[in-house]
Amino acid sequence: MSPTDILADVAARHPEAVPILHAHDLDFALEGHLTLEDACRTRGLVAAEVLDAVARQASPGGRDWEDQPILALVQRLAERHAGLGEQLDRACELAETALRSHGHNVHLRLPAIYSALRDLRRDLADHVERARRGLVPALVAGDVRRVDEHAEVMRVTHAGLGVALRSLRTLTHDFAPPVDDSPSLTALCALLVDVERALREAMHFEGYVLFLRALGRAAA
């Protein structure tokens, strides 16, 4: 691993690096085309220090996706999507609870947060359904032309999901719990950190590992 490796490749080839990339807000899903060095520069980080942090991680997990059949990878993606759906359902519940309790506080922007979460949940559900009907059958069949067509739609959808995440970050001041220590808001901010990480990992797995890595063995 070196500073000139692209972020998406670092996350795919070195699973032990993923928590470090999350901790430094290095988006290996939507900014996966950037080199580690360039991504660090935009964040004011030193690539060598990030690499040192990765090297200190014990017991690398290994790339257990490399030799799995395409159906197993598709199933893993479905499980990630299902987990994300459950997290977003819970986040919407927490936001609704907070809205009922603190909706009068204009500084918290709770209506906008609740609306953004509902939109994100809806958009993810739409994306999962489109993938189930089109992308997944094309992958299983090893139909490169159809996969390419669906992959372009996927990239546009991922960009939209990324915009929604950035909006939530802005609305919550980078998922910082409010000073009034409201249990529902504190729980919501903590959950949104997990949602962002899970969504990044799902988009990376879908847009990089599954399609770019596994497609060559889809027909096998």
RASULVEN-V640425 format. One record per residue. N is the residue number from 1. RES is the residue in one small letter. OMEGA is omega in radians with two decimals (NA if undefined). NEAR is the number of other C-alpha atoms within 12 Angstrom. Layout:
<<N RES OMEGA NEAR> <N RES OMEGA NEAR>>
This chain:
<<1 m -3.11 24> <2 s 3.14 21> <3 p -3.12 24> <4 t 3.05 20> <5 d 3.10 25> <6 i -3.04 30> <7 l -3.10 40> <8 a 3.13 37> <9 d 3.10 32> <10 v -3.12 37> <11 a -3.11 40> <12 a -3.06 37> <13 r -3.08 25> <14 h -3.11 29> <15 p 3.14 31> <16 e -3.14 25> <17 a -3.02 35> <18 v 3.10 36> <19 p 3.13 27> <20 i 3.11 28> <21 l 3.07 36> <22 h -3.07 27> <23 a -3.13 20> <24 h 3.13 27> <25 d 3.07 29> <26 l -2.99 39> <27 d -3.10 39> <28 f 3.08 44> <29 a -3.07 38> <30 l 3.10 36> <31 e -3.08 30> <32 g 3.14 30> <33 h 3.13 24> <34 l 3.00 24> <35 t 3.09 26> <36 l -3.12 37> <37 e -3.12 28> <38 d 3.13 25> <39 a 3.11 30> <40 c -3.12 29> <41 r -3.14 19> <42 t 3.13 18> <43 r -3.10 18> <44 g -3.11 15> <45 l 3.07 21> <46 v -3.05 19> <47 a -3.12 30> <48 a 3.13 19> <49 e 3.07 21> <50 v 3.11 34> <51 l 3.09 29> <52 d 3.13 16> <53 a 3.10 20> <54 v -3.11 28> <55 a -3.12 19> <56 r 3.12 14> <57 q -3.12 18> <58 a 3.00 12> <59 s 3.09 12> <60 p -3.06 18> <61 g -3.13 17> <62 g -3.08 17> <63 r -3.03 20> <64 d 3.13 17> <65 w -2.93 26> <66 e -3.05 20> <67 d -3.14 19> <68 q 3.08 21> <69 p -3.07 24> <70 i -3.13 32> <71 l 3.12 26> <72 a 3.12 21> <73 l 3.10 31> <74 v 3.12 33> <75 q 3.12 21> <76 r 3.11 23> <77 l 3.12 32> <78 a 3.12 26> <79 e 3.09 19> <80 r 3.14 27> <81 h 3.14 33> <82 a 3.11 22> <83 g 3.10 24> <84 l 3.11 33> <85 g 3.12 29> <86 e 3.11 21> <87 q -3.13 31> <88 l 3.04 35> <89 d 3.14 27> <90 r 3.13 27> <91 a 3.11 36> <92 c 3.10 35> <93 e 3.13 25> <94 l 3.13 31> <95 a 3.12 38> <96 e 3.09 26> <97 t 3.13 23> <98 a -3.14 30> <99 l 3.12 26> <100 r -3.07 17> <101 s -2.99 18> <102 h -3.08 24> <103 g 3.14 20> <104 h -3.08 13> <105 n -3.04 15> <106 v -3.10 13> <107 h -3.10 17> <108 l 3.09 28> <109 r -3.07 25> <110 l 3.09 32> <111 p 3.14 27> <112 a 3.11 25> <113 i 3.14 38> <114 y 3.13 34> <115 s -3.14 23> <116 a 3.12 32> <117 l 3.12 39> <118 r 3.11 27> <119 d 3.14 24> <120 l 3.12 36> <121 r 3.13 32> <122 r -3.11 22> <123 d 3.10 29> <124 l 3.13 37> <125 a 3.10 25> <126 d -3.14 20> <127 h -3.14 32> <128 v -3.14 30> <129 e 3.10 18> <130 r 3.12 20> <131 a -3.13 31> <132 r -3.07 21> <133 r -3.03 15> <134 g -3.01 23> <135 l -3.10 33> <136 v 3.09 35> <137 p 3.13 22> <138 a 3.10 28> <139 l -3.11 38> <140 v 3.14 31> <141 a -3.10 21> <142 g -3.12 24> <143 d -3.03 24> <144 v -3.11 24> <145 r -3.14 15> <146 r 3.10 22> <147 v 3.12 30> <148 d 3.13 21> <149 e -3.13 18> <150 h -3.12 28> <151 a 3.11 31> <152 e 3.08 18> <153 v 3.13 20> <154 m -3.12 32> <155 r 3.11 24> <156 v 3.13 19> <157 t 3.12 27> <158 h 3.12 33> <159 a 3.11 25> <160 g 3.09 23> <161 l 3.11 33> <162 g 3.08 30> <163 v 3.13 20> <164 a 3.10 31> <165 l -3.14 37> <166 r 3.10 27> <167 s 3.11 26> <168 l 3.10 36> <169 r -3.13 26> <170 t -3.09 18> <171 l -3.09 28> <172 t -3.13 32> <173 h -3.13 20> <174 d 3.06 19> <175 f 3.13 27> <176 a 3.11 24> <177 p -3.10 24> <178 p -3.08 26> <179 v -3.10 11> <180 d 3.02 14> <181 d 3.05 15> <182 s -3.11 21> <183 p -3.10 19> <184 s 3.14 27> <185 l 3.11 36> <186 t 3.11 24> <187 a 3.13 26> <188 l -3.13 37> <189 c 3.11 33> <190 a -3.14 25> <191 l -3.13 31> <192 l 3.03 40> <193 v 3.13 30> <194 d 3.12 26> <195 v -3.14 38> <196 e -3.12 39> <197 r -3.12 32> <198 a 3.14 32> <199 l 3.08 38> <200 r -3.12 38> <201 e 3.12 37> <202 a 3.13 37> <203 m 3.10 42> <204 h -3.14 38> <205 f -3.12 39> <206 e -3.01 43> <207 g -3.10 41> <208 y -3.08 36> <209 v -3.02 36> <210 l -3.03 38> <211 f -3.06 35> <212 l -3.10 24> <213 r -3.01 27> <214 a -3.04 31> <215 l -3.12 35> <216 g 3.14 22> <217 r -3.04 23> <218 a -3.08 28> <219 a -3.07 17> <220 a NA 16>>
